[in-house]
Amino acid sequence: MTSLHHDATIMPQALISAQNLTQNIHLGSQQVSIFSHLNLSIQAGEQVAITGRSGSGKSTLLGILATLDQASSGELYVCGAAIHQLNEEQRAKVRLQHIGFVFQSFQLLGHLSALENVLLPLRLQPNFDYPQAEQRALMLLEKVGLARQAQQTPKVLSGGEQQRVAIARALVSEPKIIFADEPTGNLDGQTAREIEQLLFNLNRELGTTLILVTHDTQLAAQCQRHFILKDGKLSERGERE
């Protein structure tokens, strides 16, 4: 047993490992390949950007890596779970335990306050404890600079503030991985840069792995690793110093 443990310390176990991932869709009687035989390995704590032209399949790839969708074929391991062997209910359990999401459209519930929106993932946990959960949610709202807006509903918040609430919600259950799909796509330039900095700072502070899909090359350049999806193939830009 000890030698096995020793090997594990030499070769870090990838947090996400994809082998031969292929995604086909049916358009009428035709089968169209979105991408084929993609290989990808992401370690804990990394900041990873996936870019590609509109329609290249980058959001499809993100959905599969995030266990929201299933690939047509290939193997996918996320946080030690063999995702390709799981049914939807089992995949949902992996998501609940390990994954947080930030979307372009914020996806907040309009009738709930900022605090209640942040609490949502914790309410799904089997051992939900309100006072403890509220304390954690308020701490995260403070981290994203919204302590004073905790009781406000999304409609009175600006786009940047709504995305900050979404980031706090994504982090509240202490996920290992944050998936962000065009997280700054609906924000103006200045606000977008602020949200980017916030994501990177929290990623470093909390040790969360950050995986971004973006068309923003400036944002992608700030990540430690940058993958480009083009013509159904994934390539990695030379790692920047």
C-alpha positions in Angstrom: 0.0 0.0 0.0 2.8 2.4 0.9 4.4 2.2 -2.5 1.1 3.0 -4.2 0.7 6.1 -2.0 4.3 7.1 -2.8 3.5 6.9 -6.6 0.5 9.1 -6.1 2.6 11.8 -4.6 5.0 11.7 -7.5 2.2 11.7 -10.2 -0.6 14.0 -9.1 -4.0 12.6 -9.9 -5.7 14.8 -12.4 -8.9 16.5 -11.1 -10.4 16.1 -14.6 -9.2 13.6 -17.1 -10.9 13.1 -20.5 -9.8 10.4 -23.0 -11.1 10.2 -26.5 -14.1 12.4 -25.8 -16.4 12.5 -28.9 -19.6 14.3 -29.3 -21.9 13.7 -32.3 -25.4 15.2 -32.8 -28.1 14.1 -35.2 -29.4 16.7 -37.6 -32.3 15.1 -39.5 -30.9 11.9 -40.9 -27.3 13.2 -40.7 -24.8 12.6 -37.9 -22.6 15.7 -37.3 -19.4 15.6 -35.3 -19.0 18.5 -32.9 -15.6 17.2 -31.8 -13.8 13.8 -31.7 -11.2 12.0 -29.7 -10.4 14.9 -27.4 -7.9 14.3 -24.6 -7.6 16.7 -21.7 -6.1 16.6 -18.2 -6.6 19.3 -15.6 -4.9 19.4 -12.2 -6.3 20.8 -9.0 -6.0 24.6 -8.6 -5.4 25.4 -12.3 -7.0 28.2 -14.2 -7.9 27.0 -17.6 -9.5 28.8 -20.5 -11.2 27.2 -23.5 -11.6 29.4 -26.5 -12.9 28.9 -30.0 -15.1 30.5 -32.7 -18.8 30.8 -32.2 -20.2 27.3 -32.9 -16.9 25.5 -32.4 -18.5 23.4 -29.6 -16.7 25.0 -26.6 -19.9 25.3 -24.5 -20.8 21.7 -25.5 -17.4 20.6 -24.2 -17.9 22.6 -21.0 -21.3 21.0 -20.4 -19.7 17.5 -20.8 -16.7 18.2 -18.5 -19.2 19.7 -16.0 -21.2 16.5 -16.1 -24.3 18.4 -17.3 -24.3 16.4 -20.6 -23.0 13.1 -21.7 -20.5 12.6 -24.5 -21.3 10.2 -27.4 -18.2 8.2 -26.5 -15.0 8.4 -24.6 -14.0 8.3 -20.9 -14.3 11.2 -18.4 -13.1 11.2 -14.8 -14.0 14.1 -12.6 -12.9 14.2 -8.9 -12.2 10.5 -9.0 -15.6 9.5 -10.4 -15.9 7.7 -13.7 -18.6 10.0 -15.2 -19.0 8.0 -18.4 -20.3 5.0 -16.3 -22.8 7.0 -14.2 -26.5 7.7 -14.8 -28.0 11.2 -14.4 -28.8 10.8 -10.8 -25.3 9.7 -9.9 -23.8 12.6 -12.0 -26.0 15.0 -10.2 -24.5 13.8 -6.9 -21.0 14.5 -8.3 -22.1 18.0 -9.3 -23.6 18.7 -6.0 -20.5 17.6 -4.1 -17.8 19.0 -6.3 -18.9 21.6 -8.9 -20.0 25.2 -9.0 -21.3 27.1 -12.0 -21.2 30.7 -13.3 -23.2 31.5 -16.4 -23.3 34.4 -18.8 -26.9 35.1 -17.9 -26.3 34.9 -14.1 -29.2 32.4 -13.6 -30.4 34.0 -10.4 -33.9 33.5 -9.1 -35.6 36.9 -9.3 -38.0 36.5 -6.3 -35.2 35.5 -3.9 -32.8 37.9 -2.2 -29.1 37.8 -3.0 -28.5 35.9 0.3 -31.3 33.4 -0.6 -29.8 32.9 -4.1 -26.4 32.1 -2.5 -27.9 29.7 -0.1 -29.6 27.6 -2.8 -26.8 25.0 -3.3 -26.6 24.4 0.4 -30.3 23.8 0.7 -29.8 20.8 -1.6 -27.2 19.3 0.8 -28.5 16.4 2.9 -27.2 18.0 6.2 -28.5 21.5 5.6 -28.1 23.6 8.7 -29.6 27.1 8.3 -27.6 29.2 10.8 -24.3 27.7 9.6 -25.3 28.0 5.9 -26.4 31.6 6.4 -23.1 32.5 8.0 -21.1 31.0 5.1 -23.3 32.7 2.5 -22.9 36.1 4.2 -19.1 35.6 4.4 -19.0 34.9 0.6 -21.2 37.9 -0.2 -18.7 40.0 1.8 -15.8 38.4 -0.2 -17.5 39.5 -3.5 -18.1 43.0 -2.1 -21.9 42.7 -1.6 -22.4 42.4 2.2 -24.7 45.4 2.1 -26.9 44.1 -0.7 -27.6 40.7 0.9 -31.3 41.4 1.3 -31.8 42.9 -2.2 -33.4 41.0 -5.1 -31.6 40.7 -8.5 -33.8 43.2 -10.2 -32.4 46.1 -8.2 -28.8 44.9 -8.7 -26.6 45.9 -11.6 -25.3 43.2 -14.0 -21.9 43.2 -12.3 -23.5 42.8 -8.9 -25.7 40.0 -10.1 -22.6 38.1 -11.4 -21.0 38.7 -8.0 -24.0 37.0 -6.4 -23.6 34.1 -8.9 -19.9 33.7 -8.0 -20.7 33.6 -4.3 -23.4 31.0 -5.0 -21.0 29.0 -7.1 -18.5 28.9 -4.2 -20.8 28.5 -1.3 -20.7 24.7 -1.2 -16.9 24.7 -1.3 -16.7 23.0 -4.7 -13.4 21.7 -6.1 -14.1 23.1 -9.6 -15.8 26.2 -10.9 -17.1 26.1 -14.5 -17.7 29.5 -16.0 -19.4 29.9 -19.4 -18.7 33.4 -20.8 -18.9 34.8 -17.3 -18.3 38.4 -18.5 -20.2 38.1 -21.8 -23.1 40.3 -20.6 -21.0 43.0 -18.8 -19.4 46.2 -20.0 -15.6 46.3 -20.2 -14.8 47.8 -16.9 -17.2 45.6 -15.0 -16.0 42.5 -16.9 -12.4 43.2 -15.8 -13.5 43.5 -12.2 -15.4 40.2 -12.3 -12.4 38.5 -13.9 -10.1 39.7 -11.2 -12.6 38.6 -8.6 -12.7 35.1 -10.1 -8.9 34.8 -10.2 -8.4 36.1 -6.7 -11.0 33.8 -5.2 -9.6 30.9 -7.3 -6.1 31.5 -5.7 -7.4 32.2 -2.2 -9.8 29.2 -2.0 -7.7 26.8 -4.1 -10.6 26.1 -6.4 -10.0 24.9 -10.0 -11.3 27.4 -12.5 -12.4 26.4 -16.0 -13.6 29.2 -18.3 -15.2 29.1 -21.7 -14.7 32.5 -23.3 -14.4 34.4 -26.6 -12.4 37.1 -24.7 -8.7 36.5 -25.6 -7.7 39.0 -22.9 -9.4 36.9 -20.3 -8.0 33.6 -21.8 -4.5 35.1 -21.7 -4.7 35.6 -17.9 -5.3 31.9 -17.3 -2.4 29.5 -16.7 -3.5 27.3 -19.5 -5.3 28.1 -22.7 -7.0 25.5 -25.0 -8.4 26.3 -28.4 -11.2 24.2 -29.9 -11.1 24.4 -33.7 -12.5 22.1 -36.4 -13.4 19.5 -33.7 -9.8 19.3 -32.3 -8.5 20.7 -29.1 -5.0 22.1 -28.9 -3.1 23.8 -26.0 -1.3 27.1 -26.4 2.3 27.0 -25.2 2.2 27.5 -21.5 3.1 31.1 -20.7 5.8 31.8 -18.2 
